[in-house]
Amino acid sequence: MKIAILGWGSLIWNPEILKFDKQNGWNEEGPILPIEFSRISRNGRITLVISKNGSMVQTLYSNSSESKLDNAIANLRKREGTNLKNIGYYSKDSDEFFPKDFEFKQNILDWICKKEIDAVIWTDLNENWKDITEDRIEYLRSLKDETKELAKEYIIKTPEQIKTVLRERIKKELNWK
């Protein structure tokens, strides 16, 4: 089974234990999905997630080194330090999506039908921005020392093609390029 792993953030530049095709790396022609900096991670960084308010960007993908869907999902779950409910997938064989109510099914279907891929997996973390009116630029400005450096690194190392509205503001207002 050929399984694609979708990425748009740190999976690309910091795959850690992710089992993927290191020889061919990351292909820049993944599905178009709405992505934005809408999650505060455990270490205080603001990170990218699929968001209905996100910018439509072309994600990246790589082939998993795993040939069984369950193993590929378990590997991505472990890399992300999360649980199974936060790993999305689609399998052509069973025509099954998880989560079943995934809002952007058609984006995945439109993409996978053009590829010689049997299944696709992705990190499906929820947005957790506490107050939608809170300015994320001000949040980034308020970070201290190591947390600020981690946040800056994440934003700077995000693949260039992931051009979200907030990323463009960050580049302009904080000069994080």
C-alpha positions in Angstrom: 0.0 0.0 0.0 1.4 3.4 -1.0 0.6 6.0 1.8 1.2 9.7 1.5 1.9 11.9 4.6 0.7 15.5 4.3 2.8 18.3 5.8 2.9 22.1 6.0 4.9 22.8 9.1 7.6 21.2 11.3 7.1 17.7 9.8 8.9 19.1 6.7 12.0 20.5 8.4 12.0 18.5 11.6 10.6 15.0 10.9 12.3 13.4 13.9 11.1 9.8 14.0 8.7 10.1 11.0 9.2 7.1 8.7 9.1 8.7 5.2 10.9 8.4 1.9 14.0 10.4 2.8 15.6 9.8 -0.6 12.8 11.6 -2.5 11.9 13.9 0.4 8.9 16.2 0.3 6.9 16.9 -2.9 5.5 20.4 -3.1 2.3 19.3 -4.9 0.1 18.1 -2.1 -3.6 18.9 -1.8 -4.8 22.5 -1.4 -6.1 23.0 2.1 -7.0 26.0 4.3 -4.0 26.4 6.7 -3.3 29.1 9.3 -1.3 29.7 12.5 -4.3 28.9 14.7 -2.9 26.7 17.5 -0.7 27.4 20.5 1.4 24.3 21.1 2.6 23.0 24.5 5.8 25.0 24.2 4.0 28.3 23.4 4.7 28.4 19.7 1.9 29.4 17.4 1.6 26.5 14.9 -0.2 25.7 11.6 -3.4 23.7 11.5 -6.1 23.1 9.0 -8.6 25.9 9.7 -11.8 26.9 8.0 -10.5 30.5 8.3 -7.2 29.6 6.8 -5.5 30.5 3.6 -5.9 28.0 0.7 -2.4 26.8 0.2 -0.8 23.9 -1.6 0.5 21.5 1.1 3.5 19.1 0.7 3.5 15.3 0.9 6.0 12.5 1.2 5.5 8.8 0.9 5.4 6.8 4.2 8.0 4.1 4.6 5.3 2.1 6.2 3.1 -0.1 3.9 0.2 -0.7 6.3 -2.1 2.2 7.1 -2.4 1.4 10.8 1.4 1.5 11.1 1.8 4.8 9.2 -0.9 6.4 11.4 0.8 5.1 14.6 4.1 6.5 13.4 2.7 9.9 12.7 0.8 9.9 16.0 4.0 9.1 17.8 6.0 11.8 15.9 3.3 14.4 16.8 3.1 13.3 20.4 -0.7 13.1 20.2 -3.5 10.5 20.2 -5.2 8.7 17.4 -8.2 11.1 17.2 -5.8 13.8 16.0 -4.6 11.9 13.0 -6.8 12.2 9.9 -6.7 9.7 7.0 -8.4 8.6 3.9 -8.1 5.1 2.3 -9.1 4.5 -1.3 -9.6 0.8 -0.7 -12.3 1.3 1.9 -13.4 4.8 0.8 -13.1 5.8 4.5 -12.4 9.2 6.0 -11.4 9.9 9.5 -12.7 12.0 11.0 -16.0 11.1 9.2 -17.1 14.7 9.3 -13.8 16.1 7.9 -14.8 19.3 6.3 -12.3 19.3 3.4 -13.0 15.8 2.0 -13.4 17.0 -1.5 -9.9 18.7 -1.4 -8.4 15.3 -0.5 -10.5 13.4 -3.1 -9.7 15.8 -5.9 -6.0 15.4 -5.1 -5.7 11.7 -4.5 -7.6 10.7 -7.6 -4.7 12.2 -9.7 -2.0 10.3 -7.7 -0.9 6.7 -7.6 -1.5 6.7 -3.8 -3.7 4.3 -1.9 -4.1 6.3 1.3 -3.2 9.6 2.8 -2.6 10.7 6.4 -2.3 14.1 8.1 -2.1 15.7 11.5 -5.6 16.9 12.4 -5.2 19.0 15.4 -7.9 21.5 16.3 -7.5 25.2 16.5 -7.1 26.3 20.1 -6.8 30.1 19.8 -8.6 31.2 23.0 -9.9 34.5 21.7 -10.5 35.0 18.0 -10.2 38.8 18.6 -6.8 38.6 20.3 -4.1 39.8 18.0 -1.7 37.0 17.2 1.0 39.4 16.3 0.8 40.9 19.8 0.9 37.4 21.2 4.1 36.7 19.4 5.6 40.1 20.5 4.8 39.2 24.1 6.7 35.9 24.1 9.9 35.8 26.1 13.4 34.4 25.3 13.4 30.7 24.4 9.7 30.6 23.6 10.0 33.5 21.3 13.0 31.9 19.5 11.0 28.6 19.1 8.1 30.5 17.7 10.3 32.5 15.3 12.1 29.3 14.2 8.8 27.6 13.4 7.5 30.5 11.3 10.8 31.1 9.5 11.4 27.4 8.7 7.8 26.8 7.5 8.0 26.0 3.7 7.9 29.1 1.6 4.8 28.0 -0.3 2.7 28.0 2.9 1.7 31.7 2.5 -1.0 32.4 4.9 -2.5 35.8 5.8 -1.0 35.7 9.2 2.5 34.6 8.0 2.6 37.6 5.6 1.7 39.9 8.5 4.3 38.4 10.7 7.0 38.8 8.1 6.0 42.5 7.6 5.3 43.5 11.2 7.9 41.5 13.1 10.4 41.2 10.2 10.6 37.4 10.8 11.9 36.3 7.4 
